[in-house]
Amino acid sequence: MTHKRIDLHMHSLFSDGELLPSELARRALVLDHEVIAITDHVDYSNIHTIPEISEAIDDINSNWDITVVLGAEITHAPVESIPSLADKARELGAKIVVVHGETLNEPVVEGTNFAAVNCKEIDILGHPGLITREEAEIAKKNNVALEISARKGHCLGNGHVANIAREVGNDLVVDTDTHSPDDLITFDRAIEIALGAGMTKEEALTATIDNPRKILKRNGVKF
């Protein structure tokens, strides 16, 4: 059976990505994606821009056989601001809210993972690096999925994240954190990345098929 790809963490040129929303959607469609979420980086300086791509998203969804979802990634913000930023992102129309987790590749503020998993408005903790068991347990309680990242640098913690998630029972998702055309991947490549993190084939399929669908349905996204 051929499965279509769902990727809930991507960036357009409305933050630091290289592509317009339509370019991103077109390349994803060619690679057999069913759903993508455009989750541009936000803090209080630019969170008001979230609705600016909604018209383009509506246009794409009306004309192409792919579902594009409006989202946001709260990035390098003070940990104290994460809950209010998440609330604001929802108010502005974001259906998927990601937090830029404590990746091993960037100097993310300590405590970001903890703040994110304690916020019920967060859907995904992106590239959470050396997430603790306590944080994983809170994430499970609050339905915050943990990300297995395909992105260079951010992927360094994948094995640790997969192991913690198996012990605790967290939902995992495999996302690309796409910024440029070459970052997009096929469904089969997503499975390989999950397997490379030490996940079983069954775990990989759950992370690439079931868990993203669960998040979308919970947020009322039709696809």
N, CA, C and O of each residue as an XYZ file, in Angstrom:
892
protein
N       0.839     -1.197      0.000
C       0.000      0.000      0.000
C       0.873      1.246      0.000
O       1.827      1.341      0.773
N       0.551      2.196     -0.861
C       1.299      3.441     -0.945
C       0.687      4.470      0.005
O      -0.519      4.715     -0.019
N       1.527      5.058      0.827
C       1.055      6.061      1.781
C       1.499      7.450      1.350
O       2.592      7.624      0.811
N       0.651      8.430      1.588
C       0.997      9.810      1.312
C       1.650     10.431      2.546
O       1.404     10.015      3.678
N       2.467     11.413      2.302
C       3.258     12.049      3.364
C       2.459     13.150      4.053
O       1.722     13.892      3.402
N       2.608     13.252      5.358
C       2.103     14.376      6.142
C       3.284     14.983      6.882
O       4.003     14.279      7.591
N       3.486     16.283      6.720
C       4.607     16.971      7.377
C       4.047     18.218      8.052
O       3.512     19.103      7.385
N       4.171     18.285      9.363
C       3.546     19.357     10.132
C       4.538     20.404     10.634
O       4.272     21.091     11.621
N       5.685     20.527      9.956
C       6.692     21.511     10.381
C       7.478     21.968      9.164
O       8.439     21.317      8.751
N       7.060     23.097      8.590
C       7.714     23.652      7.406
C       7.728     25.174      7.486
O       6.906     25.783      8.171
N       8.683     25.780      6.767
C       8.823     27.238      6.792
C       8.813     27.817      5.375
O       9.391     27.253      4.447
N       8.146     28.946      5.243
C       8.115     29.668      3.974
C       8.998     30.910      4.086
O       9.631     31.132      5.118
N       9.041     31.714      3.030
C       9.853     32.921      3.096
C       9.217     34.001      3.970
O       9.761     35.097      4.098
N       8.060     33.692      4.574
C       7.494     34.617      5.539
C       8.213     34.531      6.891
O       7.949     35.332      7.787
N       9.126     33.554      7.036
C      10.106     33.619      8.127
C      11.474     33.430      7.485
O      11.941     34.323      6.778
N      12.131     32.294      7.709
C      13.464     32.119      7.138
C      13.526     31.017      6.087
O      14.611     30.543      5.752
N      12.377     30.606      5.566
C      12.372     29.653      4.470
C      12.655     30.327      3.143
O      12.670     31.554      3.054
N      12.881     29.527      2.112
C      13.251     30.058      0.803
C      12.089     30.120     -0.186
O      12.215     30.718     -1.254
N      10.964     29.510      0.164
C       9.894     29.351     -0.809
C       8.611     30.064     -0.406
O       8.283     30.161      0.777
N       7.889     30.563     -1.408
C       6.529     31.024     -1.192
C       5.659     29.853     -0.742
O       6.003     28.704     -1.017
N       4.552     30.105     -0.064
C       3.653     29.006      0.289
C       3.253     28.151     -0.907
O       3.188     26.927     -0.799
N       2.983     28.786     -2.049
C       2.577     28.026     -3.234
C       3.715     27.169     -3.768
O       3.482     26.048     -4.220
N       4.948     27.679     -3.723
C       6.099     26.883     -4.158
C       6.301     25.684     -3.238
O       6.563     24.572     -3.696
N       6.177     25.922     -1.959
C       6.327     24.860     -0.969
C       5.267     23.785     -1.182
O       5.566     22.591     -1.160
N       4.028     24.223     -1.388
C       2.935     23.279     -1.602
C       3.117     22.502     -2.897
O       2.847     21.302     -2.941
N       3.567     23.167     -3.945
C       3.755     22.500     -5.242
C       4.830     21.418     -5.150
O       4.639     20.313     -5.659
N       5.941     21.723     -4.514
C       7.008     20.732     -4.375
C       6.557     19.567     -3.491
O       6.906     18.414     -3.743
N       5.783     19.879     -2.459
C       5.269     18.818     -1.591
C       4.277     17.939     -2.350
O       4.276     16.719     -2.183
N       3.445     18.542     -3.170
C       2.475     17.779     -3.949
C       3.168     16.812     -4.899
O       2.746     15.664     -5.037
N       4.220     17.266     -5.547
C       4.970     16.417     -6.481
C       5.601     15.233     -5.747
O       5.766     14.156     -6.320
N       5.954     15.443     -4.471
C       6.537     14.360     -3.663
C       5.461     13.569     -2.924
O       5.755     12.837     -1.978
N       4.208     13.725     -3.367
C       3.087     12.912     -2.881
C       2.750     13.169     -1.420
O       2.519     12.240     -0.647
N       2.727     14.440     -1.059
C       2.260     14.821      0.271
C       0.747     14.994      0.251
O       0.174     15.504     -0.712
N       0.127     14.566      1.316
C      -1.313     14.776      1.490
C      -1.591     16.072      2.241
O      -2.509     16.816      1.898
N      -0.790     16.333      3.264
C      -0.963     17.515      4.113
C       0.401     18.084      4.475
O       1.337     17.340      4.768
N       0.504     19.420      4.452
C       1.656     20.094      5.039
C       1.150     21.222      5.929
O       0.099     21.806      5.666
N       1.898     21.525      6.978
C       1.614     22.693      7.801
C       2.752     23.683      7.630
O       3.922     23.330      7.782
N       2.407     24.915      7.314
C       3.403     25.975      7.227
C       3.472     26.642      8.592
O       2.551     27.343      9.012
N       4.584     26.408      9.271
C       4.749     26.820     10.671
C       5.902     27.812     10.774
O       6.950     27.494     11.336
N       5.713     28.990     10.244
C       6.801     29.964     10.256
C       7.160     30.392     11.676
O       6.317     30.406     12.572
N       8.440     30.743     11.859
C       8.943     31.150     13.165
C       8.236     32.417     13.659
O       8.048     33.366     12.898
N       7.851     32.420     14.931
C       7.231     33.614     15.504
C       7.713     33.866     16.929
O       8.032     32.943     17.679
N       7.753     35.135     17.269
C       7.788     35.603     18.646
C       6.900     36.847     18.657
O       6.108     37.032     17.732
N       7.006     37.695     19.664
C       6.098     38.844     19.700
C       6.401     39.891     18.636
O       5.579     40.778     18.407
N       7.560     39.815     17.979
C       7.886     40.797     16.946
C       7.076     40.605     15.666
O       6.820     41.565     14.940
N       6.669     39.348     15.387
C       6.028     39.089     14.089
C       4.816     38.182     14.153
O       4.301     37.781     13.110
N       4.344     37.847     15.342
C       3.243     36.892     15.435
C       1.996     37.405     14.732
O       1.150     36.621     14.301
N       1.884     38.727     14.616
C       0.726     39.312     13.947
C       0.664     38.970     12.460
O      -0.368     39.168     11.819
N       1.774     38.454     11.906
C       1.806     38.140     10.470
C       1.207     36.773     10.138
O       1.070     36.438      8.962
N       0.851     35.985     11.138
C       0.329     34.636     10.873
C      -0.786     34.635      9.835
O      -0.748     33.809      8.924
N      -1.783     35.523      9.928
C      -2.877     35.471      8.941
C      -2.492     35.899      7.525
O      -3.282     35.726      6.597
N      -1.287     36.455      7.343
C      -0.928     37.006      6.042
C      -0.872     35.956      4.936
O      -1.034     36.287      3.761
N      -0.642     34.690      5.300
C      -0.591     33.662      4.256
C      -1.904     32.885      4.147
O      -2.004     31.941      3.363
N      -2.898     33.276      4.924
C      -4.149     32.505      4.919
C      -4.852     32.554      3.562
O      -5.451     31.563      3.144
N      -4.787     33.687      2.874
C      -5.429     33.779      1.559
C      -4.737     32.870      0.548
O      -5.389     32.221     -0.270
N      -3.397     32.832      0.615
C      -2.651     31.944     -0.283
C      -2.978     30.484      0.027
O      -3.118     29.670     -0.885
N      -3.099     30.157      1.300
C      -3.440     28.786      1.685
C      -4.828     28.413      1.178
O      -5.026     27.311      0.666
N      -5.784     29.318      1.318
C      -7.135     29.048      0.814
C      -7.123     28.816     -0.690
O      -7.830     27.945     -1.195
N      -6.320     29.597     -1.404
C      -6.211     29.460     -2.858
C      -5.637     28.099     -3.234
O      -6.147     27.431     -4.133
N      -4.579     27.693     -2.547
C      -3.963     26.384     -2.818
C      -4.948     25.256     -2.531
O      -5.114     24.345     -3.341
N      -5.592     25.324     -1.383
C      -6.507     24.254     -0.984
C      -7.717     24.144     -1.907
O      -8.303     23.070     -2.047
N      -8.086     25.247     -2.530
C      -9.238     25.240     -3.438
C      -8.903     24.669     -4.811
O      -9.796     24.240     -5.541
N      -7.618     24.664     -5.164
C      -7.257     24.328     -6.538
C      -6.348     23.119     -6.709
O      -6.274     22.556     -7.801
N      -5.654     22.709     -5.649
C      -4.715     21.598     -5.765
C      -5.103     20.461     -4.837
O      -5.809     20.662     -3.849
N      -4.638     19.278     -5.162
C      -4.952     18.081     -4.389
C      -3.958     17.904     -3.247
O      -3.266     16.891     -3.148
N      -3.910     18.904     -2.404
C      -3.076     18.874     -1.204
C      -3.734     19.788     -0.185
O      -4.363     20.780     -0.555
N      -3.596     19.466      1.086
C      -4.129     20.315      2.148
C      -2.979     21.035      2.827
O      -2.064     20.408      3.360
N      -3.036     22.361      2.801
C      -2.041     23.186      3.476
C      -2.695     23.781      4.713
O      -3.794     24.330      4.640
N      -2.021     23.672      5.840
C      -2.567     24.102      7.128
C      -1.754     25.283      7.656
O      -0.524     25.276      7.607
N      -2.449     26.280      8.154
C      -1.797     27.441      8.745
C      -1.303     27.096     10.149
O      -2.060     26.606     10.987
N      -0.024     27.362     10.385
C       0.549     27.060     11.687
C       1.548     28.105     12.125
O       1.658     29.170     11.518
N       2.277     27.796     13.185
C       3.308     28.690     13.709
C       4.292     27.881     14.533
O       3.926     26.885     15.156
N       5.546     28.318     14.533
C       6.554     27.736     15.421
C       7.090     28.820     16.334
O       7.765     29.744     15.880
N       6.795     28.712     17.613
C       7.298     29.655     18.607
C       8.790     29.366     18.792
O       9.178     28.261     19.171
N       9.614     30.373     18.518
C      11.047     30.121     18.349
C      11.909     31.057     19.191
O      11.803     32.278     19.076
N      12.760     30.482     20.033
C      13.729     31.244     20.843
C      13.063     32.342     21.663
O      13.680     33.374     21.931
N      11.824     32.135     22.060
C      11.128     33.118     22.884
C      11.441     32.866     24.358
O      11.807     31.749     24.724
N      11.303     33.878     25.206
C      11.428     33.632     26.642
C      10.451     32.552     27.076
O       9.304     32.535     26.631
N      10.893     31.666     27.929
C      10.032     30.544     28.327
C       8.742     31.036     28.966
O       7.699     30.393     28.845
N       8.811     32.181     29.649
C       7.633     32.724     30.310
C       6.558     33.150     29.309
O       5.381     33.245     29.657
N       6.971     33.406     28.059
C       6.042     33.917     27.043
C       5.400     32.821     26.205
O       4.472     33.092     25.443
N       5.879     31.591     26.332
C       5.388     30.522     25.457
C       3.880     30.319     25.576
O       3.222     30.227     24.539
N       3.288     30.244     26.764
C       1.833     30.050     26.826
C       1.035     31.173     26.159
O       0.074     30.910     25.436
N       1.437     32.431     26.405
C       0.687     33.541     25.816
C       0.897     33.621     24.308
O      -0.019     33.991     23.573
N       2.085     33.279     23.848
C       2.328     33.244     22.408
C       1.491     32.148     21.743
O       0.962     32.339     20.648
N       1.379     31.013     22.408
C       0.558     29.926     21.861
C      -0.909     30.344     21.775
O      -1.580     30.085     20.776
N      -1.397     30.990     22.829
C      -2.779     31.478     22.811
C      -2.986     32.478     21.676
O      -3.993     32.423     20.970
N      -2.033     33.387     21.505
C      -2.135     34.401     20.455
C      -2.108     33.766     19.070
O      -2.854     34.171     18.179
N      -1.247     32.771     18.895
C      -1.173     32.077     17.597
C      -2.508     31.437     17.264
O      -2.957     31.499     16.120
N      -3.146     30.825     18.249
C      -4.472     30.229     18.030
C      -5.491     31.300     17.658
O      -6.294     31.112     16.744
N      -5.457     32.419     18.369
C      -6.397     33.503     18.090
C      -6.249     34.005     16.654
O      -7.226     34.415     16.027
N      -5.025     33.970     16.145
C      -4.750     34.471     14.796
C      -4.978     33.422     13.712
O      -4.759     33.690     12.531
N      -5.417     32.230     14.111
C      -5.808     31.231     13.126
C      -4.906     30.040     12.967
O      -5.178     29.179     12.131
N      -3.834     29.954     13.741
C      -2.932     28.803     13.611
C      -3.638     27.528     14.057
O      -4.173     27.456     15.163
N      -3.632     26.528     13.188
C      -4.223     25.231     13.513
C      -3.202     24.273     14.108
O      -3.561     23.354     14.844
N      -1.929     24.487     13.789
C      -0.835     23.676     14.323
C       0.165     24.613     14.991
O       0.670     25.542     14.360
N       0.448     24.368     16.267
C       1.416     25.195     16.988
C       2.576     24.315     17.448
O       2.401     23.352     18.194
N       3.754     24.678     16.979
C       5.001     23.970     17.302
C       5.844     24.877     18.190
O       5.791     26.100     18.058
N       6.609     24.295     19.077
C       7.628     25.051     19.810
C       9.004     24.552     19.386
O       9.251     23.349     19.299
N       9.881     25.497     19.127
C      11.274     25.218     18.757
C      11.998     24.704     20.000
O      12.426     25.483     20.852
N      12.125     23.381     20.088
C      12.661     22.761     21.284
C      14.159     22.922     21.461
O      14.834     23.567     20.658
N      14.665     22.321     22.531
C      16.061     22.491     22.933
C      17.005     21.601     22.119
O      17.693     20.731     22.652
N      17.008     21.852     20.827
C      17.889     21.141     19.916
C      19.348     21.241     20.357
O      19.755     22.228     20.969
N      20.120     20.218     20.041
C      21.557     20.236     20.338
C      22.315     21.171     19.404
O      23.508     21.407     19.589
N      21.622     21.700     18.403
C      22.270     22.457     17.341
C      22.204     23.972     17.526
O      22.835     24.713     16.772
N      21.446     24.441     18.520
C      21.273     25.875     18.716
C      21.208     26.196     20.213
O      20.872     25.328     21.019
N      21.528     27.436     20.583
C      21.499     27.821     22.007
C      20.089     28.187     22.473
O      19.833     29.330     22.850
N      19.190     27.224     22.445
C      17.822     27.460     22.885
C      17.803     27.667     24.402
O      18.550     27.019     25.134
N      16.953     28.564     24.857
C      16.866     28.869     26.288
C      16.521     27.616     27.083
O      15.560     26.916     26.763
N      17.300     27.337     28.109
C      17.010     26.205     28.985
C      15.629     26.385     29.619
O      15.284     27.474     30.077
N      14.864     25.331     29.639
C      13.508     25.408     30.168
C      12.453     25.502     29.093
O      11.259     25.433     29.384
N      12.884     25.660     27.839
C      11.923     25.757     26.725
C      11.112     24.474     26.601
O       9.892     24.521     26.451
N      11.788     23.325     26.664
C      11.058     22.056     26.567
C      10.002     21.946     27.664
O       8.865     21.549     27.411
N      10.395     22.302     28.882
C       9.486     22.186     30.027
C       8.280     23.101     29.852
O       7.146     22.696     30.109
N       8.522     24.329     29.416
C       7.422     25.271     29.213
C       6.487     24.790     28.113
O       5.269     24.930     28.221
N       7.058     24.225     27.058
C       6.249     23.781     25.925
C       5.340     22.615     26.291
O       4.155     22.623     25.957
N       5.879     21.623     26.969
C       5.069     20.432     27.270
C       4.009     20.714     28.321
O       3.051     19.953     28.457
N       4.172     21.804     29.066
C       3.177     22.193     30.060
C       2.064     23.052     29.472
O       1.146     23.453     30.187
N       2.140     23.334     28.180
C       1.155     24.187     27.521
C       0.253     23.339     26.635
O       0.713     22.755     25.654
N      -1.018     23.272     26.974
C      -1.947     22.406     26.238
C      -2.294     22.932     24.849
O      -2.914     22.220     24.059
N      -1.901     24.175     24.540
C      -2.134     24.715     23.198
C      -1.045     24.301     22.212
O      -1.146     24.580     21.018
N      -0.009     23.638     22.710
C       1.086     23.197     21.849
C       0.776     21.812     21.300
O       0.353     20.922     22.037
N       0.992     21.637     19.993
C       0.775     20.339     19.351
C       2.043     19.499     19.289
O       2.010     18.290     19.518
N       3.168     20.153     18.976
C       4.420     19.436     18.727
C       5.579     20.188     19.372
O       5.708     21.403     19.219
N       6.416     19.453     20.091
C       7.690     19.993     20.558
C       8.733     19.583     19.530
O       9.141     18.424     19.459
N       9.157     20.568     18.731
C      10.098     20.276     17.653
C      11.488     19.981     18.178
O      11.944     20.592     19.144
N      12.155     19.041     17.535
C      13.552     18.684     17.829
C      13.931     18.962     19.286
O      14.689     19.893     19.561
N      13.406     18.158     20.224
C      13.572     18.461     21.649
C      14.904     18.072     22.268
O      15.057     18.149     23.487
N      15.875     17.654     21.457
C      17.213     17.392     21.971
C      17.230     16.353     23.081
O      16.677     15.265     22.926
N      17.860     16.684     24.191
C      17.998     15.741     25.306
C      16.835     15.916     26.286
O      17.047     16.176     27.470
N      15.644     15.775     25.795
C      14.446     15.900     26.618
C      14.519     14.929     27.795
O      14.988     13.801     27.648
N      14.053     15.372     28.957
C      14.104     14.527     30.146
C      12.871     13.629     30.212
O      11.868     13.865     29.538
N      12.974     12.612     31.028
C      11.825     11.722     31.216
C      10.647     12.487     31.820
O       9.500     12.282     31.423
N      10.932     13.364     32.773
C       9.861     14.159     33.380
C       9.130     14.983     32.330
O       7.900     15.030     32.311
N       9.892     15.632     31.458
C       9.279     16.440     30.400
C       8.462     15.576     29.451
O       7.383     15.977     29.016
N       8.968     14.401     29.132
C       8.242     13.486     28.249
C       6.930     13.035     28.881
O       5.915     12.913     28.196
N       6.952     12.793     30.169
C       5.735     12.365     30.864
C       4.680     13.471     30.858
O       3.492     13.200     30.687
N       5.117     14.714     31.046
C       4.180     15.833     30.986
C       3.644     15.998     29.567
O       2.462     16.278     29.367
N       4.524     15.823     28.587
C       4.093     15.922     27.187
C       3.007     14.897     26.879
O       2.025     15.211     26.207
N       3.182     13.691     27.364
C       2.176     12.655     27.146
C       0.846     13.051     27.776
O      -0.208     12.898     27.159
N       0.894     13.551     28.984
C      -0.319     13.952     29.704
C      -1.064     15.054     28.949
O      -2.295     15.064     28.919
N      -0.325     15.974     28.343
C      -0.928     17.129     27.678
C      -1.069     16.982     26.173
O      -1.376     17.951     25.479
N      -0.842     15.757     25.656
C      -0.996     15.478     24.220
C      -0.074     16.328     23.346
O      -0.453     16.754     22.254
N       1.137     16.567     23.841
C       2.153     17.252     23.040
C       3.036     16.185     22.396
O       3.733     15.451     23.096
N       3.010     16.099     21.083
C       3.830     15.117     20.376
C       5.287     15.561     20.345
O       5.581     16.756     20.343
N       6.194     14.591     20.321
C       7.627     14.861     20.212
C       8.071     14.598     18.782
O       7.589     13.675     18.126
N       8.981     15.409     18.320
C       9.384     15.344     16.918
C      10.684     14.576     16.704
O      11.670     14.775     17.414
N      10.659     13.701     15.714
C      11.862     13.117     15.125
C      12.162     13.962     13.892
O      11.362     14.012     12.958
N      13.306     14.621     13.891
C      13.589     15.627     12.870
C      14.471     15.095     11.752
O      15.449     14.387     11.990
N      14.105     15.451     10.539
C      14.918     15.106      9.375
C      15.980     16.156      9.101
O      16.827     15.964      8.228
N      15.950     17.252      9.825
C      16.832     18.380      9.511
C      18.235     18.185     10.086
O      18.410     17.711     11.209
N      19.222     18.564      9.284
C      20.620     18.476      9.690
C      20.831     19.220     11.000
O      20.337     20.336     11.163
N      21.553     18.622     11.927
C      21.800     19.243     13.215
C      20.713     18.925     14.208
O      20.990     18.388     15.280
N      19.479     19.247     13.871
C      18.360     18.946     14.767
C      18.177     17.438     14.959
O      17.641     16.995     15.975
N      18.626     16.658     13.980
C      18.450     15.207     14.049
C      19.385     14.536     15.046
O      19.249     13.340     15.308
N      20.331     15.283     15.607
C      21.330     14.685     16.491
C      20.704     14.057     17.737
O      21.277     13.130     18.311
N      19.563     14.539     18.154
C      18.922     13.995     19.343
C      17.875     12.944     19.050
O      17.221     12.463     19.975
N      17.692     12.569     17.787
C      16.594     11.668     17.420
C      16.593     10.352     18.187
O      15.544      9.896     18.643
N      17.755      9.746     18.329
C      17.825      8.452     19.008
C      17.389      8.564     20.460
O      16.657      7.714     20.965
N      17.839      9.609     21.120
C      17.446      9.836     22.515
C      15.940     10.066     22.615
O      15.280      9.501     23.487
N      15.404     10.887     21.734
C      13.970     11.186     21.749
C      13.153      9.916     21.525
O      12.153      9.687     22.206
N      13.577      9.094     20.572
C      12.863      7.841     20.299
C      12.886      6.908     21.500
O      11.882      6.270     21.815
N      14.034      6.829     22.173
C      14.144      5.953     23.344
C      13.259      6.419     24.499
O      12.564      5.616     25.122
N      13.291      7.716     24.779
C      12.461      8.266     25.850
C      10.984      8.044     25.536
O      10.202      7.651     26.401
N      10.621      8.305     24.282
C       9.216      8.160     23.885
C       8.737      6.726     24.025
O       7.593      6.489     24.411
N       9.594      5.776     23.719
C       9.223      4.366     23.869
C       8.999      4.023     25.342
O       8.052      3.311     25.677
N       9.860      4.525     26.214
C       9.735      4.250     27.640
C       8.467      4.876     28.238
O       7.801      4.269     29.077
N       8.152      6.074     27.802
C       7.053      6.836     28.396
C       5.729      6.602     27.676
O       4.658      6.671     28.280
N       5.818      6.322     26.368
C       4.604      6.142     25.578
C       4.153      7.391     24.854
O       2.965      7.560     24.581
N       5.103      8.275     24.539
C       4.764      9.505     23.827
C       4.397      9.261     22.375
O       4.860      8.300     21.760
N       3.569     10.127     21.836
C       3.349     10.171     20.399
C       4.551     10.855     19.750
O       5.011     11.899     20.213
N       5.051     10.253     18.675
C       6.134     10.830     17.888
C       5.619     11.201     16.506
O       4.703     10.563     15.987
N       6.210     12.234     15.912
C       5.944     12.573     14.510
C       7.282     12.782     13.818
O       8.250     13.216     14.443
N       7.334     12.475     12.538
C       8.549     12.680     11.750
C       8.325     13.879     10.838
O       7.516     13.818      9.912
N       9.038     14.960     11.099
C       8.896     16.197     10.323
C      10.238     16.607      9.741
O      11.294     16.164     10.192
N      10.172     17.465      8.728
C      11.406     17.888      8.069
C      11.946     19.218      8.559
O      13.148     19.462      8.459
N      11.069     20.106      9.101
C      11.514     21.460      9.414
C      12.062     22.098      8.137
O      13.102     22.757      8.151
N      11.346     21.892      7.044
C      11.801     22.354      5.731
C      12.023     23.862      5.702
O      11.181     24.644      6.145
N      13.194     24.250      5.161
C      13.504     25.648      4.891
C      13.819     25.877      3.412
O      13.596     26.968      2.888
N      14.335     24.850      2.745
C      14.732     24.978      1.341
C      14.186     23.795      0.548
O      13.763     22.802      1.139
N      14.187     23.887     -0.788
C      13.610     22.818     -1.608
C      14.167     21.432     -1.321
O      13.426     20.449     -1.344
N      15.455     21.345     -1.053
C      16.083     20.045     -0.839
C      15.711     19.400      0.492
O      16.036     18.236      0.728
N      15.033     20.148      1.365
C      14.679     19.609      2.678
C      13.464     18.688      2.628
O      13.299     17.836      3.502
N      12.618     18.847      1.624
C      11.431     18.004      1.545
C      11.831     16.553      1.285
O      12.803     16.280      0.581
N      11.070     15.633      1.860
C      11.394     14.214      1.713
C      10.145     13.413      1.354
O       9.018     13.867      1.551
N      10.365     12.238      0.836
C       9.274     11.328      0.515
C       8.828     10.571      1.765
O       9.484     10.622      2.806
N       7.715      9.880      1.644
C       7.236      9.041      2.739
C       8.276      7.969      3.086
O       8.561      7.736      4.260
N       8.835      7.325      2.071
C       9.818      6.265      2.322
C      11.052      6.797      3.045
O      11.627      6.117      3.895
N      11.450      8.016      2.700
C      12.604      8.611      3.374
C      12.273      8.904      4.829
O      13.132      8.748      5.698
N      11.050      9.325      5.110
C      10.631      9.569      6.492
C      10.709      8.288      7.317
O      11.127      8.309      8.475
N      10.307      7.185      6.715
C      10.398      5.890      7.397
C      11.866      5.557      7.688
O      12.190      5.080      8.776
N      12.739      5.804      6.732
C      14.163      5.524      6.935
C      14.730      6.356      8.085
O      15.534      5.859      8.873
N      14.319      7.601      8.181
C      14.806      8.466      9.257
C      14.337      7.954     10.608
O      15.089      7.970     11.582
N      13.091      7.499     10.664
C      12.567      6.926     11.909
C      13.332      5.658     12.282
O      13.697      5.467     13.441
N      13.570      4.805     11.307
C      14.324      3.580     11.566
C      15.753      3.907     12.019
O      16.311      3.235     12.886
N      16.322      4.938     11.423
C      17.670      5.359     11.792
C      17.749      5.879     13.221
O      18.817      5.867     13.832
N      16.622      6.333     13.749
C      16.564      6.785     15.140
C      16.387      5.628     16.110
O      16.317      5.829     17.322
N      16.315      4.405     15.566
C      16.175      3.227     16.406
C      14.753      2.766     16.606
O      14.490      1.895     17.435
N      13.827      3.344     15.851
C      12.429      2.948     15.965
C      12.179      1.664     15.186
O      12.882      1.374     14.218
N      11.184      0.898     15.606
C      10.786     -0.284     14.847
C       9.962      0.151     13.643
O       9.547      1.307     13.555
N       9.728     -0.761     12.726
C       8.916     -0.429     11.553
C       7.509     -0.027     11.984
O       6.932      0.911     11.433
N       6.963     -0.725     12.957
C       5.619     -0.386     13.441
C       5.596      1.005     14.066
O       4.675      1.785     13.828
N       6.611      1.307     14.863
C       6.693      2.637     15.474
C       6.854      3.717     14.412
O       6.276      4.798     14.518
N       7.642      3.412     13.392
C       7.860      4.378     12.309
C       6.560      4.669     11.558
O       6.276      5.820     11.227
N       5.784      3.640     11.295
C       4.518      3.829     10.590
C       3.530      4.627     11.441
O       2.801      5.472     10.922
N       3.507      4.361     12.727
C       2.627      5.119     13.619
C       3.012      6.591     13.627
O       2.142      7.462     13.616
N       4.305      6.872     13.647
C       4.786      8.249     13.700
C       4.564      9.008     12.400
O       4.430     10.231     12.410
N       4.524      8.296     11.294
C       4.374      8.960     10.002
C       2.947      8.973      9.472
O       2.616      9.786      8.609
N       2.101      8.083      9.977
C       0.717      8.000      9.488
C      -0.287      8.370     10.578
O      -1.028      9.343     10.439
N      -0.309      7.606     11.645
C      -1.372      7.737     12.647
C      -1.263      9.016     13.477
O      -2.252      9.728     13.654
N      -0.082      9.304     13.979
C       0.041     10.436     14.902
C      -0.185     11.794     14.248
O      -0.853     12.637     14.846
N       0.341     12.047     13.044
C       0.012     13.324     12.401
C      -1.485     13.475     12.134
O      -2.037     14.565     12.285
N      -2.140     12.384     11.738
C      -3.581     12.434     11.508
C      -4.331     12.730     12.801
O      -5.321     13.461     12.799
N      -3.859     12.162     13.896
C      -4.492     12.403     15.190
C      -4.436     13.893     15.545
O      -5.423     14.469     16.003
N      -3.280     14.502     15.328
C      -3.111     15.925     15.627
C      -4.020     16.770     14.755
O      -4.668     17.695     15.246
N      -4.075     16.463     13.469
C      -4.919     17.236     12.558
C      -6.389     17.123     12.918
O      -7.106     18.122     12.949
N      -6.826     15.931     13.184
C      -8.238     15.719     13.536
C      -8.588     16.401     14.844
O      -9.679     16.954     14.984
N      -7.670     16.368     15.809
C      -7.920     17.018     17.103
C      -8.104     18.513     16.935
O      -8.809     19.150     17.718
N      -7.465     19.080     15.905
C      -7.560     20.521     15.657
C      -8.610     20.865     14.607
O      -8.683     22.005     14.149
N      -9.415     19.889     14.230
C     -10.517     20.155     13.318
C     -10.125     20.385     11.877
O     -10.868     21.015     11.124
N      -8.950     19.875     11.475
C      -8.495     20.037     10.088
C      -9.080     18.923      9.237
O      -8.898     17.744      9.541
N      -9.776     19.288      8.181
C     -10.345     18.304      7.263
C      -9.390     18.093      6.106
O      -8.869     19.051      5.536
N      -9.161     16.829      5.759
C      -8.231     16.516      4.661
C      -8.633     15.213      4.018
O      -7.983     14.765      3.073
